[in-house]
Amino acid sequence: LDYIQELGVSALYLTPVFTAPSNHKYDVADYKQVDIHFGSDEALMALRNALDERGMQLMLDIVPNHCGVTHPWFLDAQADPAAPTADFFTFHQRPNDYEAWLGMRSLPKLNYRSQRLRELMYAGEDAIMRYWLQPPFRIDGWRIDVANMLARQGESQLGHKIVRGMRHAVKAESPHAYLLGENFFDSTPHLQGDELDACMNYRGFSLPLLHWLVGFDITNALGRPWTDRQPLPTEALAAQWRAFLSAIPWQIAMQQFNLLGSHDTPRIQTVVSEDETLVRLAVTLLFTYPGVPCVYYGDEIGLLGGRDPDCRRCMIWDPNQWN
């Protein structure tokens, strides 16, 4: 934390810390327990206290769109169609034919037509999203994973209703808590003041910027050689930025979570082929554009990384290897 504080950082965002069998922890097995590999609940309490001493805030990552196949909710529902959690999931045919996130069998999708699921996830007094806002953890915000897919399944399109419910619960528990949604697309419908405080501003900031810098749209280039370069004119960059700014209230624009990269995207140094001039230009724009600038760990020392999981390389702690 001394190192992070020296950079001027005022808040930390951590990807999922809850108990799960994978290394990435998006396949949650227990939403109310910090994984033992991260030091269990005691480690998060210690982090909270240490951040308080430095006047820094803490945001955690919640995965309400799906859980993992080892979660008791799913195991019970899989075994018994009359289980209390049976309607938390969509089974086409028990036990192994069920709705999963993007077809990933390890990530069964949660069905928010279930009122009981809503109570457990956010609405009830001891709901998961309320629990971590309370002492002793007292987190300062939530990042909602794949917020654009939340509570959307076939004819059931409950995304706006569920996010409004989450906002009501979070703000009732902690009025100043920050509610952030992941969305690689146009999230302006969720940013009108009654749902999210901000989104991870890929489409409204970073993707047009990277297209302007290197001549291709990162989302279109993923999985293909980065050779078909079609530069984005400066006027088009400005027009895209203005379009997204004009579609939301200014208060929301000032809360937008701006970034050059994340655990899901190639690192800025790799995207610009290690051109330090372009990195400096990108960072200058990040820190001067309206909103909240976020630095992905390691970018400050020039860490490289391509597509996930290469972008999740371990932090280098030897200053002799830093740029």
Disulfide bonds with the S-S distance in Angstrom:
none
